[in-house]
Amino acid sequence: MSENETCPKPKEHKAHMCQLKHEGRIEEMDRHSANPKFVCNRCGAKADGEDYLCNPRPL
């Protein structure tokens, strides 16, 4: 994540899709994006719930 893409919820960042991807936790990413309803305005990741994204918006 670049300096311009700071997370507004840093305490929850360990569970965000961008962090899961960074850590190579692909299976966990797959579980949280099986039926995506939200997309991150920062990185473009899609997730079932907005809690897994830094800057979510509905799809």
C-alpha positions in Angstrom: 0.0 0.0 0.0 1.5 3.4 -0.9 1.6 6.5 1.2 -1.4 7.8 -0.6 -3.4 4.7 0.2 -3.5 4.7 3.9 -6.0 2.5 5.6 -8.8 4.3 7.5 -9.1 1.2 9.8 -5.5 0.2 10.5 -6.3 -2.0 13.5 -8.5 -4.2 11.2 -6.0 -4.1 8.4 -4.6 -7.6 9.1 -7.9 -9.1 7.8 -8.2 -6.8 4.7 -7.9 -8.4 1.3 -4.8 -6.4 0.4 -3.0 -7.7 3.5 -4.2 -11.2 2.9 -2.8 -11.0 -0.6 0.5 -9.5 0.6 0.9 -12.4 3.0 0.0 -15.0 0.4 -3.2 -16.1 2.2 -5.0 -16.9 -1.1 -7.4 -19.6 0.3 -8.6 -17.1 3.0 -9.1 -14.5 0.2 -11.1 -17.0 -1.8 -13.4 -17.7 1.2 -14.1 -14.0 1.7 -14.8 -13.3 -2.0 -16.9 -16.2 -3.1 -20.0 -13.9 -3.5 -18.6 -10.4 -3.7 -20.9 -7.5 -2.9 -18.2 -4.8 -2.3 -15.1 -3.5 -4.1 -12.2 -1.5 -2.6 -11.8 2.0 -4.0 -8.1 1.8 -3.2 -6.9 -1.6 -4.6 -9.9 -2.9 -6.6 -10.2 -6.1 -4.5 -13.7 -7.6 -4.2 -15.1 -9.1 -1.1 -18.4 -10.6 0.3 -18.3 -8.1 3.2 -17.1 -4.5 3.5 -15.0 -5.4 6.6 -12.5 -7.1 4.4 -11.7 -3.9 2.4 -9.9 -0.7 3.4 -12.2 1.7 1.4 -15.3 -0.3 0.4 -18.2 0.6 -1.9 -21.1 -1.6 -3.1 -20.7 -3.3 -6.4 
